Each structure stands twice: as C-alpha cells, then as structure tokens.
Amino acid sequence: MNEKEALLIKYIKENPFISQNELAEKMKLSRSAVAGYISSLTKQGLLLGRAYVLPSKKDVLCVGGSNIDRKIQVIEPISFGTSNPASSSQSYGGVARNIAENLGKLGCEPSLLTVLGADKEGEGLMHHTMEFSDFSPSQVLPNEATGTYTAVLNTDGEMAIALADMSIYDKVTVDFIEKRWGYFSSSKVVMIDTNFPSDVLRYIIERCYKENITLCITPVSSPKIKKLPQRLDGVTWMIANRDEAQALANMKISNDEDFHAAAKSILNKGVENIIITRGSKGLLYMNVAGEAGTILPPEISVADVTGAGDSLVSGFIYAYLNGYSLEEACKIGISCSALTLQSDETVNPDLTETKLLEAYAKYFH
C-alpha cells in the first residue's frame, strides 16, 4: 500500500459513505485517479466491493464445504445386495463449516466462505452456522442444491461407505474468490478443504504464499487430493489422515517407517508442517525446522467417528492462535477430537473452551 492508498483508507474509515468526488477534493486528486486507487485497493482485498466496506479482522477464514450430513447406522452387520435394518439422523456438516462451528464454540472469531443452494436445507444450515461464525463471505446460488454427505456406519460406528453430492462447489470460480480476497487478507489464519475446483485451490495457495498468509489445508478425501497442485509452497500446515497422506506422497503406508517417509515427501513439496493422523495410533507431526514426534491418543469410548478429524483441526488452530507449541497444539487437537468421538454429533454440541482445556489437562498432564 502506497502513501496515497493509505490516505484514502484513512478517509474511508472516517466516513464509509464518502463519495469519490469528496475523496478527490480531500486528496487534491482527480476523481478518475481516486477511482484507480479504489480499484487497486479492491484487487488487493483491502476494500470489499463498491460500497468501500473495510473487512473486519477475524481469527480464521474457513473456506470450503457446507453440507447436510446424513448418517445411517446399521443395526446388524452389513449385508450387500439386500435391505439392512438401520437407524438414521441428519445434521449440519461440511469440513470447512464444521471447523468454523467448532472454532466459534471455542471462543475464536471464525468466518466461513462457502456456497449454498436456495433451498430449505441451505437456509437451515446458514441460520444454524451464523450462531457460531460470520457468514458474510458466503453466497447462496439460486439454481443449485445445497451439498449433501451421507455416511453409512457399521455396528461399531465406523464408516463403511460415504456418498457425497457436492456439484454445487464446481460453480466456485477464481473470480468468486478474488472478489472476496479481503476476507483472506484480514484473517490471521486461512483454512481450506479440497471441495472447491483445482484452479481455485491453486489460486488460493499461490496467493497466500505471495502475501505471506498463514494457510492450513485439510483434505476432504484421498480422491480429492488430485485437486491440489504438485507444489505446495506456502502451505503452513497440512493435516491429513493416512489415506490422504498416501495420495499426497504417492506411496503406500504400511508401517511407522512409511509414515515418516511420507511425511518427509510431503515436506519436500513445500509444506512447512505436516500432521498425519493415524486413528487409534494417534498422530505423527514433522516440520522443516526438524521438529518431529508421535502422540498417542487417550483411551475413550467411541460413539461416532464422523467429524473427529475436523475437530482435531479446530483444536490445533485454536492452540496456534493461543500461542501453544507445535507438540502442544497437536495434543490439544487430539483432545478436541476425543470430545467429538464421544458424541453422537458431527460437532459436539457441548464443546467449549473450558471443556477442551479440561480434556487436555486430563489426557496429557
């Protein structure tokens, strides 16, 4: 930002409804020159739209999916090719949305950038999420259906198969993101999932790298890893499960040595910190500064695994924002995940900052 742009921002802060003619008079410039500066500031993400709206500072911008989650749990072992007795439930989900809600419950100030359909599902999802997160970066698309995610769980609550209808995210374009860049540049952390198209993900990664914006990526699934570019320079944290790490590193992970080799391979792509979750075996973390370690999870009674990975990411980001070390942040992430694993909901309705810190103290001190 140059001197003229800084002065223009100053006048807009004093009066957000000031006209271009008034700005030109105050700055002793032509109106066309002022219009040029405004255009430049908008492209930089320092102004939002034509009304000279200044983006408010947020802790985290969560970018990606917001879906209706449907869970179907079989009562007896699954028999393929025939009808299975089951119970079902419906809740609000989506990786980015889940993380935004978790962070809001933990006392952070998240905002959510997603797209919804103009339907009852989207309306309900938006009103629910607005209790925990700023929804202003998002948009309702009139001729699209809100995304849905249906998980079929076995008798132990483990996922047997999941079905996703997420065609709405293909409508997101680079131009859509560029017009909302002010939300990116005004956030302490940007978290993206891999629901949006590959060119959009590449644009976000490259621009965050160029502008030195802290970026966390949590892949949605191993097939969607293909959407990410080969080089991942500028990715501050990659938080992936074993299947996703296998896809990222292009190798099979069968033992502890493989986990370490995969982590090193992902770091070689430009990632600064890699965290690979390993289910009942906890997680492995490694970074370019030479820090590395494994953390085992506490023994708990698992009610439902859905959303556990999202809550781990949420706990990790919460810890980062509060100044914890990488190892401590991983432990807080595991503690947050443990609270969700013990809940039947994708986002634990009882999650609070106090309960998270109590769990952290219980499990790791």
C-alpha positions as CSV (number, residue, x, y, z in Angstrom):
1,M,0.0,0.0,0.0
2,N,1.5,3.4,-1.0
3,E,1.1,6.8,0.7
4,K,-2.0,7.8,-1.4
5,E,-3.7,4.5,-0.8
6,A,-3.1,4.7,2.9
7,L,-4.6,8.2,3.0
8,L,-7.6,7.1,1.0
9,I,-8.2,4.2,3.5
10,K,-7.9,6.7,6.4
11,Y,-10.7,8.9,4.9
12,I,-12.9,5.9,4.2
13,K,-12.5,4.7,7.8
14,E,-13.6,8.1,8.9
15,N,-16.7,8.1,6.6
16,P,-17.5,4.8,4.8
17,F,-20.2,6.6,2.8
18,I,-17.9,9.3,1.4
19,S,-18.2,9.8,-2.4
20,Q,-15.3,9.6,-4.9
21,N,-15.8,13.4,-5.6
22,E,-15.3,14.1,-1.9
23,L,-12.3,11.9,-1.7
24,A,-10.8,13.6,-4.8
25,E,-11.3,17.0,-3.2
26,K,-9.7,16.0,0.1
27,M,-6.8,14.3,-1.6
28,K,-6.4,17.0,-4.3
29,L,-6.6,14.4,-7.0
30,S,-8.9,13.9,-10.0
31,R,-11.9,11.7,-9.5
32,S,-10.5,9.2,-12.0
33,A,-7.3,9.0,-10.1
34,V,-9.3,8.2,-6.9
35,A,-11.3,5.6,-8.8
36,G,-8.0,4.0,-9.9
37,Y,-6.8,3.8,-6.3
38,I,-10.1,2.3,-5.2
39,S,-9.8,-0.3,-7.9
40,S,-6.3,-1.2,-6.8
41,L,-7.3,-1.5,-3.1
42,T,-10.2,-3.7,-4.0
43,K,-8.0,-6.0,-6.0
44,Q,-5.6,-6.1,-3.0
45,G,-8.5,-7.2,-0.8
46,L,-8.2,-4.1,1.3
47,L,-11.7,-2.9,0.3
48,L,-14.7,-5.0,-0.3
49,G,-17.0,-4.2,-3.3
50,R,-18.3,-0.8,-4.4
51,A,-19.5,0.4,-1.0
52,Y,-16.0,0.8,0.3
53,V,-16.6,-1.8,3.0
54,L,-13.5,-2.4,5.1
55,P,-13.1,-6.1,6.0
56,S,-13.1,-6.7,9.8
57,K,-10.3,-8.7,11.3
58,K,-11.1,-12.3,12.0
59,D,-9.1,-15.1,13.6
60,V,-9.8,-17.7,11.0
61,L,-11.4,-17.8,7.5
62,C,-12.7,-21.3,6.8
63,V,-13.1,-22.0,3.1
64,G,-14.9,-24.9,1.5
65,G,-17.8,-27.3,2.1
66,S,-21.1,-26.8,4.0
67,N,-23.3,-29.8,3.7
68,I,-26.3,-31.6,5.1
69,D,-24.8,-34.6,6.8
70,R,-26.9,-37.8,6.9
71,K,-25.8,-40.7,9.0
72,I,-27.3,-44.2,8.6
73,Q,-26.1,-46.8,11.1
74,V,-26.9,-50.5,10.5
75,I,-28.3,-52.5,13.4
76,E,-26.7,-55.8,12.3
77,P,-23.6,-56.5,10.2
78,I,-23.9,-55.1,6.7
79,S,-25.3,-57.5,4.0
80,F,-24.7,-56.2,0.5
81,G,-27.3,-56.7,-2.2
82,T,-30.3,-56.6,0.2
83,S,-32.1,-54.5,2.7
84,N,-30.4,-53.7,6.0
85,P,-32.3,-52.6,9.2
86,A,-30.8,-49.2,10.2
87,S,-31.4,-46.0,12.2
88,S,-30.8,-42.6,10.6
89,S,-30.2,-39.0,11.6
90,Q,-29.4,-35.7,9.9
91,S,-27.2,-32.8,10.9
92,Y,-25.3,-29.8,9.5
93,G,-21.8,-30.7,8.2
94,G,-19.1,-30.0,5.7
95,V,-15.4,-29.9,6.6
96,A,-15.0,-26.1,6.5
97,R,-18.3,-25.5,8.2
98,N,-17.7,-28.0,10.9
99,I,-14.3,-26.4,11.7
100,A,-15.9,-22.9,11.7
101,E,-18.6,-24.1,14.2
102,N,-16.0,-25.8,16.4
103,L,-13.8,-22.7,16.5
104,G,-16.8,-20.5,17.3
105,K,-17.6,-22.8,20.2
106,L,-14.0,-22.5,21.4
107,G,-14.3,-18.7,21.6
108,C,-12.5,-17.9,18.4
109,E,-13.8,-15.5,15.7
110,P,-14.2,-17.5,12.5
111,S,-15.8,-16.6,9.2
112,L,-17.0,-19.1,6.6
113,L,-16.7,-18.8,2.8
114,T,-18.9,-21.4,1.2
115,V,-21.8,-21.7,-1.3
116,L,-25.3,-23.0,-0.5
117,G,-28.4,-23.7,-2.6
118,A,-31.5,-21.6,-2.4
119,D,-33.4,-24.4,-0.6
120,K,-34.7,-25.3,2.9
121,E,-31.5,-27.2,3.7
122,G,-29.3,-24.3,2.8
123,E,-31.5,-21.9,4.8
124,G,-31.4,-24.0,7.9
125,L,-27.7,-24.6,7.6
126,M,-27.0,-20.9,7.3
127,H,-29.1,-19.8,10.2
128,H,-27.6,-22.6,12.4
129,T,-24.0,-21.7,11.5
130,M,-24.4,-18.0,11.9
131,E,-24.7,-18.6,15.7
132,F,-21.0,-19.5,15.7
133,S,-19.4,-17.9,12.6
134,D,-19.6,-14.9,10.4
135,F,-21.4,-16.0,7.2
136,S,-20.9,-12.8,5.2
137,P,-18.2,-14.2,2.8
138,S,-20.6,-16.9,1.6
139,Q,-23.2,-16.9,-1.1
140,V,-26.5,-18.6,-1.9
141,L,-26.7,-19.8,-5.5
142,P,-30.3,-19.7,-6.7
143,N,-30.4,-22.6,-9.1
144,E,-28.2,-25.1,-7.2
145,A,-28.9,-27.7,-4.4
146,T,-27.1,-27.5,-1.1
147,G,-24.4,-30.2,-0.8
148,T,-25.2,-33.4,0.9
149,Y,-23.0,-36.1,2.6
150,T,-24.4,-39.5,3.5
151,A,-22.3,-41.8,5.7
152,V,-23.2,-45.4,6.3
153,L,-21.8,-46.7,9.6
154,N,-21.3,-50.2,10.7
155,T,-22.5,-51.6,14.1
156,D,-19.4,-50.2,15.8
157,G,-20.0,-46.7,14.5
158,E,-17.1,-46.9,11.9
159,M,-17.7,-45.6,8.4
160,A,-18.5,-48.4,5.8
161,I,-19.1,-46.1,2.9
162,A,-19.9,-42.4,2.3
163,L,-21.9,-40.8,-0.6
164,A,-21.4,-37.1,-1.5
165,D,-23.4,-34.8,-3.7
166,M,-21.3,-31.7,-4.0
167,S,-21.7,-30.5,-7.6
168,I,-22.5,-27.0,-6.2
169,Y,-18.8,-26.4,-5.4
170,D,-18.0,-26.7,-9.1
171,K,-19.7,-23.3,-9.5
172,V,-17.0,-21.6,-7.4
173,T,-14.5,-19.7,-9.7
174,V,-11.2,-17.8,-9.2
175,D,-13.2,-14.6,-9.8
176,F,-15.5,-15.5,-7.0
177,I,-12.5,-15.9,-4.7
178,E,-10.7,-12.8,-6.0
179,K,-13.8,-10.6,-5.2
180,R,-13.7,-11.8,-1.6
181,W,-9.9,-11.7,-1.1
182,G,-10.4,-9.0,1.6
183,Y,-11.6,-11.8,3.9
184,F,-8.4,-13.7,3.3
185,S,-6.0,-10.8,3.8
186,S,-7.8,-9.8,7.0
187,S,-7.6,-13.2,8.7
188,K,-4.9,-14.5,11.0
189,V,-5.3,-18.0,9.5
190,V,-6.9,-19.3,6.3
191,M,-8.1,-22.9,6.4
192,I,-9.2,-24.6,3.2
193,D,-10.6,-28.0,2.5
194,T,-10.5,-29.5,-1.0
195,N,-14.1,-29.2,-2.0
196,F,-13.6,-26.3,-4.5
197,P,-12.2,-26.8,-8.0
198,S,-8.5,-27.3,-8.6
199,D,-7.8,-23.9,-10.2
200,V,-9.4,-22.2,-7.3
201,L,-7.3,-24.2,-4.8
202,R,-4.2,-23.4,-6.7
203,Y,-5.0,-19.7,-6.8
204,I,-5.6,-19.6,-3.0
205,I,-2.4,-21.4,-2.3
206,E,-0.2,-19.3,-4.6
207,R,-1.7,-16.0,-3.4
208,C,-1.4,-16.9,0.3
209,Y,2.2,-17.8,-0.4
210,K,2.8,-14.5,-2.2
211,E,1.2,-12.5,0.5
212,N,2.6,-14.5,3.4
213,I,-0.8,-15.5,4.8
214,T,-0.8,-18.4,7.2
215,L,-2.6,-21.3,5.4
216,C,-3.9,-24.6,6.7
217,I,-5.1,-27.4,4.4
218,T,-7.2,-30.3,5.5
219,P,-8.1,-32.6,2.6
220,V,-11.6,-33.9,2.4
221,S,-10.7,-37.4,1.0
222,S,-7.8,-39.1,-0.8
223,P,-9.5,-38.8,-4.3
224,K,-9.8,-35.0,-3.9
225,I,-6.0,-34.8,-3.2
226,K,-5.7,-34.8,-7.0
227,K,-7.2,-31.2,-7.0
228,L,-4.1,-29.9,-5.2
229,P,-1.1,-28.7,-7.2
230,Q,2.1,-30.7,-7.2
231,R,4.0,-27.8,-5.4
232,L,2.6,-26.8,-2.1
233,D,4.8,-23.9,-1.2
234,G,3.1,-21.5,1.1
235,V,1.1,-24.2,3.0
236,T,1.9,-23.6,6.6
237,W,0.1,-26.8,7.8
238,M,-1.1,-29.9,6.1
239,I,-3.3,-32.0,8.3
240,A,-4.2,-35.3,6.6
241,N,-5.2,-38.9,7.5
242,R,-3.2,-42.0,6.3
243,D,-5.2,-42.4,3.1
244,E,-4.7,-38.7,2.2
245,A,-1.0,-38.8,3.1
246,Q,-0.6,-41.8,0.8
247,A,-2.2,-39.9,-2.0
248,L,-0.1,-36.8,-1.3
249,A,3.2,-38.7,-1.1
250,N,2.2,-41.1,-3.9
251,M,3.2,-44.2,-1.8
252,K,1.7,-46.9,0.3
253,I,1.9,-46.5,4.1
254,S,2.2,-49.9,5.9
255,N,4.3,-49.2,9.0
256,D,6.0,-46.5,11.1
257,E,8.9,-46.1,8.7
258,D,6.4,-45.4,5.9
259,F,4.6,-42.7,7.9
260,H,7.9,-40.9,8.4
261,A,8.9,-41.3,4.7
262,A,5.5,-40.0,3.6
263,A,5.8,-37.0,5.9
264,K,9.3,-36.1,4.5
265,S,7.9,-36.5,1.0
266,I,5.1,-34.0,1.7
267,L,7.5,-31.6,3.3
268,N,9.6,-31.8,0.1
269,K,6.6,-30.4,-1.8
270,G,6.9,-27.1,0.0
271,V,4.7,-27.8,3.1
272,E,6.1,-26.3,6.3
273,N,4.4,-28.6,8.8
274,I,2.8,-32.0,8.2
275,I,0.5,-33.7,10.6
276,I,-0.7,-37.3,9.7
277,T,-3.5,-38.7,11.8
278,R,-3.4,-42.4,12.4
279,G,-6.7,-43.3,14.1
280,S,-6.2,-45.3,17.2
281,K,-2.4,-44.8,16.9
282,G,-2.7,-41.1,17.3
283,L,-0.7,-38.8,15.0
284,L,2.7,-38.0,13.6
285,Y,4.0,-34.5,13.2
286,M,7.1,-33.2,11.4
287,N,8.3,-29.8,10.0
288,V,11.0,-28.3,8.0
289,A,12.7,-26.9,11.2
290,G,13.5,-30.5,12.3
291,E,10.7,-31.0,14.8
292,A,9.1,-34.4,14.7
293,G,7.2,-36.8,17.0
294,T,4.3,-39.1,17.5
295,I,1.5,-38.7,20.0
296,L,-0.8,-41.5,21.2
297,P,-4.5,-40.8,21.9
298,P,-6.3,-41.4,25.2
299,E,-8.4,-44.5,25.7
300,I,-12.0,-43.4,25.3
301,S,-15.4,-45.0,24.4
302,V,-16.1,-44.0,20.8
303,A,-19.7,-43.1,20.0
304,D,-19.2,-41.9,16.4
305,V,-16.1,-41.2,14.3
306,T,-17.8,-38.6,12.0
307,G,-16.3,-35.1,12.5
308,A,-13.4,-36.3,14.6
309,G,-10.8,-35.1,12.1
310,D,-12.5,-31.7,11.7
311,S,-12.5,-31.2,15.5
312,L,-8.8,-32.1,15.6
313,V,-8.0,-29.4,13.0
314,S,-10.2,-27.0,15.0
315,G,-8.3,-27.7,18.3
316,F,-5.0,-27.4,16.5
317,I,-5.9,-24.0,15.1
318,Y,-7.3,-22.8,18.5
319,A,-4.0,-23.8,20.1
320,Y,-1.9,-22.0,17.5
321,L,-4.0,-18.8,17.9
322,N,-3.3,-19.0,21.7
323,G,0.4,-19.4,21.4
324,Y,1.0,-23.1,22.0
325,S,3.9,-25.0,20.6
326,L,3.5,-27.5,17.7
327,E,3.6,-30.5,20.0
328,E,1.1,-28.9,22.5
329,A,-1.2,-27.9,19.6
330,C,-1.2,-31.5,18.4
331,K,-2.2,-32.7,21.9
332,I,-5.0,-30.1,22.1
333,G,-6.1,-31.2,18.7
334,I,-6.3,-34.8,19.9
335,S,-8.2,-33.7,23.0
336,C,-10.7,-31.8,20.9
337,S,-11.1,-34.9,18.6
338,A,-11.6,-37.1,21.7
339,L,-14.5,-34.9,22.8
340,T,-16.2,-35.3,19.4
341,L,-15.6,-39.1,19.3
342,Q,-17.6,-39.4,22.5
343,S,-20.5,-37.5,21.0
344,D,-23.1,-38.8,18.5
345,E,-23.0,-35.4,16.7
346,T,-20.6,-34.3,13.9
347,V,-19.9,-31.2,16.0
348,N,-20.1,-31.9,19.8
349,P,-22.9,-29.6,21.0
350,D,-21.3,-29.4,24.4
351,L,-17.9,-28.3,23.2
352,T,-16.5,-25.2,25.0
353,E,-13.0,-23.8,25.5
354,T,-13.2,-24.8,29.2
355,K,-14.1,-28.4,28.4
356,L,-11.3,-28.6,25.8
357,L,-8.7,-27.3,28.3
358,E,-10.0,-29.7,30.9
359,A,-9.7,-32.6,28.5
360,Y,-6.2,-31.5,27.5
361,A,-5.2,-31.5,31.2
362,K,-6.9,-34.8,31.8
363,Y,-5.4,-36.6,28.9
364,F,-1.9,-35.1,28.7
365,H,-0.9,-33.9,32.2
